[in-house]
Amino acid sequence: KILNKSKSYDFIHFHDLYTFGAVKRIKKFTDAVFIGDLHENYVDVLEDYQWMKKFPNKYLVSKKKWKQKELEYLAEMHKVIVVNEGMKQKTLKKNVKESDIIIVENMLNTALFDSYEIDELIINKYKNSFNLLYVGGFLDNRGLEHVIEGMSLLEHKEDINLILVGDGPIRNKLEKLVK
């Protein structure tokens, strides 16, 4: 059962490319506006997922076929959500009209942080330096290891801090790389 046929829908939001395939079936039952959310570049990061590196998935899932499916699925959407201007430009090359692309950036809810008590020790520790901050999951497809390695190439690196806040399966790997 995909859809409650007795209900009326104005909009249906599809979160992640692999759910977009349901649109063709659902279109038979509703005139809703279909919104596809590309909050990540699924096809490009596909090979970074751990499940893709394991048997049998590494032999069964084709990036080439997903590229074809992406074009097919995007053609069915009325609107497409992307996370930044760069993703918008990539999506325009996939035959999606500019007027059908909406940018919704992945951003922190800073109001949440405003509710916490300020730790003056942290403020003083970092106040005289340039700080790069990442808050999120420590996952293979985030490229955090490249940022850590890049820090060693910077001039005046003693005045620059890379602050990583989060956790995930590659935390130990990142900590070793930092050392």
Salt bridges, closest charged atoms under 4 A:
ASP16 OD1 - HIS39 NE2 3.11
ASP37 OD2 - HIS13 NE2 3.11
ASP37 OD2 - HIS15 ND1 3.42
ASP37 OD1 - HIS39 ND1 3.69
ASP44 OD2 - LYS90 NZ 3.64
GLU47 OE2 - LYS63 NZ 3.51
GLU70 OE1 - LYS94 NZ 3.14
GLU72 OE2 - LYS24 NZ 3.43
GLU72 OE1 - LYS69 NZ 3.56
GLU76 OE1 - LYS27 NZ 2.78
GLU98 OE2 - LYS88 NZ 3.02
ASP100 OD1 - LYS79 NZ 3.57
ASP140 OD2 - LYS53 NZ 3.68
ASP140 OD1 - LYS173 NZ 3.89
GLU145 OE2 - HIS146 NE2 3.34
ASP167 OD1 - ARG171 NH1 3.79
GLU175 OE2 - ARG171 NE 2.83
